[in-house]
Amino acid sequence: MQTTTEIIVQEEDLDYLGHVNYNKYIAYLEQGVGDWYEGVGVSHAYLAENKIGTVLVKLEVSYLKEARLGDVLRVVTTPSKVGTKSFVMRQEIYNQLEELITESTKIFVMFDISSRKSLPVIEQIRSGFVDED
């Protein structure tokens, strides 16, 4: 399952150069992952109630073009690969001209909050991945 999140660049997102600060792109990407989780039925409340979570273990980001005040951005979140205890998300950010401005790959591990150990990827998350058959 792929999701798209729309974000409008606000003044507080800018750095002293007048474009989006690199940390804000990471926040935009996180918002995209959060929307994807909601789409597969995994809310923060569900994770908290079940004492589980996902831990980001690897983040790769390529900043290709700048975004500026008022730009309308689209964060496209696509599940890429699911393993036993980990999964990979691919994300792209496009501007209102449909130009690719940022690419990201994230690797997450399922995590038991009580034992502080990894655990198998839950079915709700697994269901968002397309079978590779």
Secondary structure, 3 states (H helix, E strand, C coil): CCEEEEEECCHHHECCCCEECHHHHHHHHHHHHHHHHHHCCCCHHHHHHCCEEEEEEEEEEEECCCCECCCEEEEEEEEEEECCCEEEEEEEEECCCCCEEEEEEEEEEEEECCCCEECCCCHHHHCCCCCCC
